[in-house]
């Protein structure tokens, strides 16, 4: 079966990697120069990496579940979940953790940029 991947998914992962590395470099330059605004901007970029990563992975996992639900129906999906409950619990927990990371990191970005306290 061919892998179905989205250009948006891979593009967001590449963008996240670029933001993370660039943010880390800017934060290190800000720390070495003892420039607080530059350090905060770099940390915001670094936190944005985790936000994009969490939303991309959590969104992809939720999308895969919904695609399975649409293709096979509710009855077959529940039967599949009941056949292997530990895997289903792990999959659900990972999806929740990824989405939580993706949704909580924008708060940290705004906090680093001193937009919210």
QUIJO-V506304 format. One line per field, one symbol per residue. ss: DSSP state (H for helix, E for strand, C for the rest). burial: + if it has 16 or more other C-alpha atoms within 10 Angstrom, else -. A space follows every 50 residues. Layout:
ss = ???
burial = ???
//
This chain:
ss = CCCCCCHHHHHHHHHHHHHHHHHHHHHHHHHHCCCHHHHHHHHHHHHHHH HHHHHHHHHHHHHHHHHHHHHHHHHHHHHHHHHCHHHHHHHHHHHHHHHH HHHHHHHHHHHHCCCCC
burial = --------+--++--++-++-+++++++-++------+++++++++++++ ++++++++++++--------------+--------------+--+++++- +++-+++++--++----
//
